[in-house]
């Protein structure tokens, strides 16, 4: 065994939603178990946002970027899931060399990857990671359960999920309508469909599955997954792992460097009444088609509520994930808003191009609601800070998350499929006024905020689960 602290290699496939929780896991391992970690990232997502985030991490968490690979032969309309998996596959030789060097120079304790990197388990095994190859699942327990049952669903569901007359029923889960099954599974002829089935089949090869969720958010399915099952790796609920400060994404500042000025939007929030503002953001990668962007603007105006909206230009092809690899707007987003909207709402609304310090906004006492795409990072941030949600899912597993949040735990009001200004206004008013379903949603989110904090305390469920994971890693050494 090498000298020095135990070390963990963590592969984060493209997307801030994958990188952020892995980085937070690394920080938690350092703080509680004295471990160091290397985040292995991809050149394709070395954006200014990602570089700034990585630069903000403490010295115990280092970064190594895998060399760029050529993806130009892939179809121009290839889905995100295909791009991520293919980039990972083409990076295997470089990753093999990196792991071999880590094995030689550090006390390499474990290898952790998110789902799209699961084909790296072979080279992790070759690098000596027998018994310590872990799958980090950055999504909900509902999404994990769907993936674990996917191989059998492929056989039992002969047609397309979107055409099912009855919802998909899985142990402990809220019934999932076919159209809300994760988006890459909606077309059997798509390469992404075959990819997801392939990934699901390999989930069982993990020595353990670490999930970024907590029991109170998904109690029934949590109870099911907590029970051992022959042939399935043990599942540990170690969440919520969320960003502790949005400033980590915008500043290269070290402990000794001058701190960046406070964001102007927070100064604006300071002037708003308590719980009066609905925060509107579709994550680091989401974009709306131009027509939906227009309906959202008019709906916010019609609702009469104060709002803080992170506005991005629509993608040229109408893709809902047009900013996945780069969160910056490609064009002036305000040019796509309805004529006169900015002037008419200047006293009640604030528009931000591309980015907002999301954690600071959610923590602020003026924030009373969150209109969200239901990405799992944003969902957990909202729950941890006690902010009720209006659900507007876009892609990937976000529709499934919206089902769980609205029909399961009751932490969100989901917008209907047709996004029209009137329905948007009604949902926003109901949530912000705390009337009808809005009152129940507010009460449930307050309850979940307490439960999340309790799980992270000494002796709490998440802390205990992570302790057990590390104990197993050390035992295998």
C-alpha positions, -999 to +999 in steps of 0.1 A: +000+000+000+013+034-010+018+061+016-005+091+017-043+095+021-067+070+004-076+082-031-107+079-052-109+083-090-142+097-102-153+098-138-178+126-146-193+123-181-204+155-197-229+178-180-228+199-149-255+178-135-231+149-134-200+168-123-214+188-094-227+160-072-196+139-078-175+169-067-196+173-036-192+136-029-154+141-032-155+170-007-176+149+017-152+120+015-123+144+022-140+161+052-152+129+068-127+102+058-095+121+049-096+109+013-084+128-018-100+125-052-094+131-088-123+142-110-118+129-145-136+151-170-139+154-208-125+180-231-158+186-248-173+203-218-143+223-208-164+255-209-158+286-189-185+275-165-169+241-159-134+255-156-144+280-130-162+254-110-132+230-111-109+259-101-130+266-071-126+231-055-104+226-025-068+211-030-080+177-019-101+174-051-080+176-083-090+175-119-076+157-149-092+163-183-092+135-207-077+143-242-102+154-268-117+127-291-132+131-326-170+128-327-175+144-361-186+111-376-217+109-355-250+121-369-256+158-364-289+150-346-274+124-322-290+125-288-270+137-258-270+102-244-253+089-275-227+117-275-218+111-239-214+074-242-195+075-274-171+101-261-165+079-231-159+048-252-133+066-273-115+078-242-109+044-228-072+041-238-064+074-222-084+066-191-066+032-188-033+050-187-045+074-161-058+047-138-026+027-141-006+057-131-029+064-102-025+028-091+013+032-092+015+066-073-015+068-049-035+047-025-062+042-051-091+031-029-120+031-054-132+040-089-166+058-092-184+066-124-218+079-134-240+057-157-227+069-190-192+058-180-201+023-169-182+007-198-151+018-180-156-009-154-135-032-175-104-011-174-111-003-137-110-040-130-078-043-149-064-015-128-070-035-097-103-021-086-118-055-078-147-051-053-145-012-055-161-003-088-190+019-079-218+033-100-227+068-089-263+074-099-269+112-100-307+109-104-337+099-084-345+065-069-374+063-093-351+067-123-327+041-109-355+016-104-366+021-140-330+014-152-327-017-130-359-031-144-353-019-180-340-052-194-372-070-184-394-041-195-379-043-230-393-078-232-426-072-216-435-039-234-436-048-271-443-013-285-433+022-276-436+034-241-453+066-253-482+045-267-489+025-235-525+027-223-515+019-187-487+034-167-455+015-160-457+001-124-424-006-106-418-017-070-423+012-047-426+037-075-454+061-084-471+048-116-452+062-145-473+071-177-456+058-208-448+093-222-430+102-189-406+073-192-371+088-198-369+104-232-341+082-248-365+052-244-393+068-264-381+055-297-369+019-301-353+026-334-330+053-319-294+044-311-300+060-277-326+034-269-302+005-274-276+024-255-298+028-224-306-009-225-269-017-227-261+006-198-289-009-177-276-044-182-242-034-169-256-017-138-256-052-121-218-054-126-212-025-101-199-035-066-222-009-052-246+018-064-244+052-047-276+073-053-279+110-049-313+109-032-327+106+003-354+084+018-380+111+027-382+123-009-390+088-022-400+068+008-417+037-007-391+030-034-363+038-008-376+011+014-376-014-015-341-006-026-328-007+009-336-044+011-309-067-003-317-085-036-298-114-050-280-104-082-283-067-075-255-046-060-262-030-027-278+005-030-267+033-008-288+065-005-261+091+002-279+123-009-286+151-011-253+160-026-258+196-039-237+226-046-230+245-015-226+279-032-234+291-067-204+313-065-183+282-070-194+282-107-184+318-114-153+325-095-117+312-097-112+327-062-090+310-037-092+316+001-067+344-003-081+360-035-106+389-034-141+376-034-163+386-063-190+413-058-224+401-047-246+394-077-269+422-087-299+400-088-295+393-051-296+431-045-328+431-064-342+403-043-333+423-012-359+448-022-387+423-027-412+411-001-406+378+016-416+347-005-430+370-032-407+360-061-409+329-083-375+319-097-376+306-133-347+285-146-343+255-168-309+243-156-275+246-172-285+228-204-322+234-210-337+256-237-373+263-248-387+264-283-394+300-293-432+296-290-430+282-255-407+309-245-433+334-256-461+317-237-439+315-205-433+353-207-470+361-212-479+336-184-456+352-159-470+386-168-506+374-165-499+358-131-492+392-116-464+376-095-428+389-091-403+368-110-366+363-116-361+345-149-329+331-163-335+336-200-317+317-228-322+320-265-341+291-281-320+266-300-321+268-338-336+234-341-361+237-313-341+212-292-350+211-255-314+204-246-297+228-269-273+242-242-263+209-226-227+211-236-224+248-231-247+267-209-242+301-225-269+316-247-260+315-284-279+347-293-295+377-275-323+359-255-343+391-249-349+395-286-372+364-285-395+379-258-429+393-267-429+429-278-432+453-249-428+425-223-396+439-207-410+473-203-444+461-190-429+439-163-399+460-153-414+468-119-421+431-109-396+411-129-359+407-134-344+390-165-310+375-164-292+363-196-279+327-193-270+324-156-280+331-120-264+322-087-290+295-082-282+285-046-281+321-034-315+328-051-331+297-036-318+305-001-330+342-003-360+349+018-377+367-011-379+335-031-412+318-027-413+293-056-392+277-084-404+271-119-380+243-128-372+218-155-370+191-128-334+183-134-324+163-103-297+187-091-322+216-092-348+195-076-326+186-046-315+222-043-351+233-041-360+206-015-329+213+007-338+250+008-375+245+012-387+261-020-419+246-036-419+240-073-438+243-105-427+215-128-419+221-164-398+190-175-379+191-208-357+160-215-339+130-202-355+118-169-371+151-161-406+140-170-402+110-146-390+134-119-420+156-125-444+126-120-426+117-087-426+153-074-463+161-083-481+127-080-458+111-055-442+131-027-463+162-035-435+188-037-446+204-070-475+215-092-470+201-127-480+222-157-502+205-183-487+192-215-500+222-235-480+251-222-503+281-226-501+315-209-533+310-190-523+276-175-489+289-167-504+319-149-528+297-129-501+273-117-477+302-107-505+320-088-516+288-070-481+280-059-472+316-048-504+323-031-503+290-012-539+282-020-554+248-029-526+224-040-501+252-034-506+250+003-500+213+004-469+216-017-455+243+006-461+222+037-445+191+021-414+209+010-409+224+044-411+188+058-386+175+033-362+203+040-360+191+077-356+155+066-328+162+042-308+181+070-314+153+095-300+127+071-267+146+067-261+150+105-239+127+125-257+094+127-282+104+099-291+081+071-270+096+044-239+099+066-242+063+079-246+050+044-215+067+031-196+055+062-205+019+052-194+024+016-160+036+027-157+008+053-162-017+024-136+001+002-111+000+030-119-037+037-113-046+000-078-030+002 
